[in-house]
């Protein structure tokens, strides 16, 4: 299999013996994935661990009013899992959707469970990863609950580029994508983008935007 170095150098796999690493390689399934493809749907049982070799995947939840909320984004080099990988018959609390074309490497629970049961360090490193993801999602939910929408949008914009560089940035996210990441609507995102533009914080076109006043946009993101 190609490109083994990426995931075998992850802290979780580095603690394995050479023989155990060979088992990991032998049980890995490499999958090309396309934007818009769903790895799993909310409510399904999915007993897999996966590593993103290329591209990105979002964890998204649908609301009762038809909106979508992106709880997390996983990019190249990230490890994640279906809830069924740890809990028998546990259903997924969110969809896992491919956001950018790429490649994932995945393992079935039945293949890695023996290693988790026999290698304490392997189990410990995976537990640490689980806790870090829980902490991350908790911080996201806290932001969604207590921070004004304008602050959330300012933070999202600042995350796209180095605040010191005032160069055009391609608008890779649609209004719906941006709304899903800040827990709002496309109409509100559109209004706030133009408000930021009127205030001289950004310059926007249909295909790109430029942060023209990074200092004050940063202040908006901290309120």
Long-range contacts (C-beta under 8 A, 24 or more apart in sequence): 1-25, 1-28, 1-30, 1-105, 2-30, 3-53, 3-103, 6-51, 6-53, 6-77, 7-51, 7-53, 7-79, 7-105, 10-51, 10-77, 10-79, 11-125, 12-79, 12-122, 12-125, 12-126, 12-129, 15-119, 15-121, 15-122, 15-125, 16-115, 16-119, 16-122, 17-119, 20-115, 20-119, 20-122, 23-111, 23-115, 24-107, 24-112, 24-115, 27-107, 27-108, 27-111, 27-112, 28-105, 28-106, 28-107, 29-105, 29-106, 29-107, 30-103, 30-104, 30-105, 31-103, 31-104, 31-105, 31-106, 32-101, 32-102, 32-103, 33-57, 33-98, 33-101, 33-102, 33-103, 33-104, 34-98, 34-101, 35-98, 35-99, 35-100, 35-101, 36-97, 36-98, 37-97, 37-98, 38-95, 38-96, 38-97, 38-98, 39-96, 39-97, 39-98, 39-104, 40-82, 40-92, 40-95, 40-96, 41-92, 41-95, 42-91, 42-92, 42-93, 42-94, 42-95, 43-91, 43-92, 44-91, 44-92, 45-82, 45-84, 45-89, 45-90, 45-91, 45-92, 46-82, 46-83, 46-84, 46-85, 46-92, 46-96, 47-82, 47-84, 47-85, 47-108, 47-109, 47-110, 48-81, 48-82, 48-84, 48-85, 48-106, 48-107, 48-108, 48-109, 49-79, 49-80, 49-81, 49-82, 49-85, 49-106, 49-107, 49-109, 49-112, 50-79, 50-80, 50-81, 50-104, 50-105, 50-106, 50-107, 51-77, 51-78, 51-79, 51-104, 51-105, 51-106, 52-76, 52-77, 52-78, 52-79, 52-80, 52-102, 52-103, 52-104, 53-102, 53-103, 53-104, 53-105, 54-101, 54-102, 54-103, 55-98, 55-99, 55-100, 55-101, 55-102, 55-103, 55-104, 56-98, 56-99, 56-100, 56-102, 57-96, 57-97, 57-98, 57-99, 57-104, 58-96, 58-97, 58-99, 59-94, 59-95, 59-96, 60-94, 60-95, 60-97, 60-180, 61-93, 61-94, 61-95, 62-95, 67-179, 67-180, 67-185, 68-176, 68-180, 69-144, 69-180, 69-183, 70-177, 70-180, 70-181, 71-137, 71-140, 71-141, 72-133, 72-136, 72-137, 72-140, 73-99, 73-181, 76-102, 79-129, 80-133, 84-109, 85-109, 86-130, 144-182, 144-183, 148-223, 149-182, 149-183, 149-184, 149-188, 149-192, 150-192, 150-195, 150-220, 150-223, 151-220, 151-221, 151-222, 151-223, 152-182, 152-183, 152-184, 153-178, 153-182, 153-184, 153-189, 153-192, 153-193, 153-196, 154-196, 154-201, 154-217, 154-218, 154-220, 154-221, 155-221, 156-181, 156-182, 157-196, 157-202, 157-209, 157-211, 157-217, 157-221, 158-211, 158-214, 158-217, 158-218, 158-221, 161-211, 163-211, 163-214, 163-215, 163-217, 163-218, 164-214, 166-210, 166-211, 166-212, 166-214, 167-210, 168-208, 168-209, 168-210, 169-208, 169-209, 169-210, 169-211, 170-207, 170-208, 171-204, 171-206, 171-207, 171-208, 171-209, 196-220
